[in-house]
Amino acid sequence: MRSITLPVLMICLLAVAGCSERIQWTNPNLPKAQWSGDRSACARAADDRAGRDVTLKEDSGTASGSGLSGLASLGATEDAKRYRRRLYASCMRSRGYKKKGS
């Protein structure tokens, strides 16, 4: 049961982290109407990839489900959030977006 619950929890946490994206991305070469769809597509792709990778780490015994203390588990969750943000940023850059003000 625990092996199923933890990956689901990690994916949910990553999805919530995606909803709190505060960086604004712009692409002057695309219509603004497309930006929302691109943000959503990159968020889904980042969530999917990060969720798969977290599950793979857990299956190999290196993720937070491997008996880590609460503090270590929290650190693993923060690492997963940062990883998801990097995946999202990479996706947005690959579509030609830049961080606003960059």
N, C-alpha and C positions, 0 to 999 in steps of 0.2 A: 504494500500500500504506500509506504513512504517513497519508494522509488518512482511511483507515478505522481504523487502529490507534489514533490519538490520541483520537478521540471515544469509542472503546470503553474506553480506559484512563481517560479522564476520568469516564465513567459508573461504572466500577468503583470509582474513588476516592471518588466521591460516595456510592455505596452503602455503602462501608465507613465513611465519615464518619457516615452515618445510623445505623449500628449502634452507634456510640459516643456516642449522645445521652445526656448526663448530667443534663440538666435534667428534673426530674419535673413532669409535668403532671397536674392533678387537675380533676375536674368533679363537684361534689357532687350535681348534678342527674341524673347518669347512674349506672347500676349499674357497679361496678368491673369486672365481667365484660366490659363493652363497651369499656373503656379500651384494652386491648391491640389490639383490632381497629381502633380509631380511630387509635392510634399507627402501626400498620402501614399503614393506608390513607394517612395523611398522609405517611409516609416514602416510600411508592411514588409518590405524587403529586409530592412534592418532587424525588425522584430523576428522574422522567420529565421534569418541566418543566426542571430544571437541565440535564439531559443534552441536551434539545432546544436549549436556549439556548446551551450550550457549542458544540454542533455548528454552530448558525447563526453564532456568532461566528467559528468556525474557517473556515467557508465564506466569510465576508466578509473573512477575513484579519486579524482582530483578536484572535484567541485565542492561546494559548500555542504553537500549531502554526505560527505565522507567522515562524519563524526566530528566536525569542527565545533569549537565553542561558539556561543552566541556572537561574541565580538568578531571572531574570524569569519563567521558566516555573514555578518553584516559587511565586512570588508569584501568578501567575495561578491555580494550583491552590488556593492558600489563599483567594483571592477566590471561587473556585467553591464551596469548602466553606462559606464564610460565607453566600454566596447561597443555597445549599441549606438551611442552618440557618434563614435568614429565611423561606424558603418553607414549611418545616416548621412553624415557630412560627405563621405566619399561618394555616395550615390548622388547627392545633390551636385557636387562638383563635376561628376561625370556627365551630368545633364547640362552643364554650362552655367550653373548658379554660382554666385559669390556671396559671401557674408556681407550684409549691409554694413557700409562703412569701411570695408576692407579694400 
